[in-house]
Amino acid sequence: MLKLSNIQTFYGNIQALKGVSMEVSEGEIITLIGANGAGKTTTLMSVSGIVPPRFGEVSFMGQPIHEMSPDKIVSLGISQVPEGRHIFPYLTVMENLDMGAFLRTDRNGIKSDLDYIFALFPILAERRNQAGGTLSGGEQQMLAISRALMARPRLLLLDEPSLGLAPIIVRQIFDIISKINAEQKTTIFLVEQNANLALKVAHRGYVMENGRITLSDSAENLFSNEAVKKAYLGL
Ligand code: ATP
């Protein structure tokens, strides 16, 4: 579904990605783990077109997308939930969700997706008229995921959904990530520093160090890999 071929991405003179190749198949949850500053967020930004790669190719469903604008990439079915959530704080929950469906015209589909989201996150239904900025951190993460789902993506890019949240909320959010994948058949590309959690929900994983992929394997094998255990699982 998604293929990154030897991409190199820069911020001015700083090279953040030094030739990254990855593949994501339809229906999978894949995770990209790695230390602070390894280049995980930059990888997602290179896919969503926010920081396009300077060299290499990104293709989605067989079509090259690395020279497309971010809105065009969204319209093809890729939605990103950014690190730090970035919901619209002065808009209500409902208005935030409407923004997610901005490019859609199928009213019935939008209505049924909204019902699905409110069933996944009943708290958002309760708070639908409340300003996004007044929600708790966990609720804002739920809203950010829901807003992305309102675009009905085929591929959902999630950047550090666990960041700054209490363990009980993180577990809830990760359960829902698995549910969205199983029920909606949404393919998920998950960037996480919490490798323990990420490898529990993912089917496959990649490890990134210093702008390069250093390992790729099934989540199960990565979980029992001695180097991964030592560096990322605290075992
Ligand atoms: P984190 O988990 O801390 O978000 P990460 O693995 O997602 O880390 P990136 O945010 O992709 O890493 O950063 C990769 C490299 O690019 C780092 O060296 C970082 O300092 C640099 N970088 C990221 N954003 C910018 C920017 N806007 N301008 C300049 N350098 C940047």
Residues whose N, C-alpha, C, O or C-beta is under 5 A from the ligand:
A	BS01	ATP	Y11 I14 A16 A35 N36 G37 A38 G39 K40 T41 T42
